[in-house]
Amino acid sequence: MAKNTILRGQNRYMIEIKPQILEKEGRKEFVVLTYEDFLKLQEVLEDYEDLQMLREAKEAEKDAPTISHEELKANLGL
């Protein structure tokens, strides 16, 4: 079984998966994962999707008007 590592969160920690490659007529055809490895990959993909959505939202709002924390407190009477 091959051993692969997937980096997560700007290389802060890693997950390890152990895919099994199945061949058909000498060509790599399928990958078999344990259910645990599948869940790890699913979580990595969800994290990536969340990161992409965050980046898109930040880009869309980059020119939006803002106020400082002090202005907010003053507006709220704090």
PyMOL commands that set and color helices and strands:
alter all, ss='L'
color gray80, all
select helices_A, chain A and resi 35-60+69-75
alter helices_A, ss='H'
color red, helices_A
select strands_A, chain A and resi 4-8+13-17+20-24+27-32
alter strands_A, ss='S'
color yellow, strands_A
deselect
rebuild
show_as cartoon
